[in-house]
Amino acid sequence: MSATPPGPPPERPSDWIPPPERTPAPAPTRRASQPPPPGRGRGGPLAGGADVLRGIGMFLGTPGIRLLGILPVVLAALIVLALLGLLVVYLDELAVAVTPFADRWDESSRTLVRVGAGLALLLGSTVVLVVSFTVIAQIIGQPFYERISDRIEHRLGVPPAGADAPWWRTFPRASLESALLLGLTLATTVPLFVLGLVPVLGQTVVPVLQAVAGGFFLAVELLAIPLERRGLHLAGRLRFVWRHRAQTLGFGITAFLLFLVPLMNVLAMPGAVVGAILLVRRLSGETAVSGGPAGPPGPR
């Protein structure tokens, strides 16, 4: 039996309106992650300290920059060691000079107070000397560290707009800002020195406060080159470090402690310069091509 062919479709009335087409519902989009609030997230103090260690590893693993990074450190270390030697030689005289009120005390009380004053001077001077070491190394090594920063910024990805600028253009302002920062460090050390004369408090709480203050100012100084290239000068750097204080304090205190270790500070200083770039890029949300080839530095 043959199938009957289908007839023509029925005619639609003239006033027929086609139903609206159904469009598929849009797929739910994933909300972009919001940046962490200032001073929180992004790893905390441990991540900041890890940036110093990562910086040391990257400094050692990048060919052509080792001598550039070590030479200014050796020169700065010699200057700071000479200052430290003078401090130790004249420590007794300085302790007597800052405690004239103890001249009429009995010998045991006078000796106790002046030993405490000498310890307070030594601890307070340690903070100043560590920051001075960084400032001197930065001033001596400005062209060297600028060159290292160029290599690392190109290696990590797209460098900031301020990269590849001639070092001599920023040298005067950078040196002045380093001197101002050293002045702020001295101004902070004076009240800590006075607190260091208080028994028990001066031997327990004050050293911790000095390490925190030293780490803070050290972070401000070490972040100078990467933040300068992103348009932040001293006031902006201070705000940046305070806004991200958890990470930057971890970074600064780790560098501060490493700078106190003989021989280790030779690698810690250029490593911290590299680590500062890693920290700034991480906190700024800049993408990094880890392990990428070191791109050629721009013209100097």
TAWOPE-V644703 format. One record per helix or strand. SS is the DSSP state (A for helix, B for strand). FROM is the first residue (numbers start at 1). TO is the last residue. If there is no record, write none. Layout:
BEGIN
ss=SS from=FROM to=TO
ss=SS from=FROM to=TO
END
This chain:
BEGIN
ss=A from=44 to=61
ss=A from=66 to=89
ss=A from=91 to=98
ss=A from=100 to=102
ss=A from=107 to=140
ss=A from=142 to=156
ss=A from=167 to=196
ss=A from=201 to=222
ss=A from=224 to=228
ss=A from=234 to=243
ss=A from=245 to=259
ss=A from=264 to=283
END
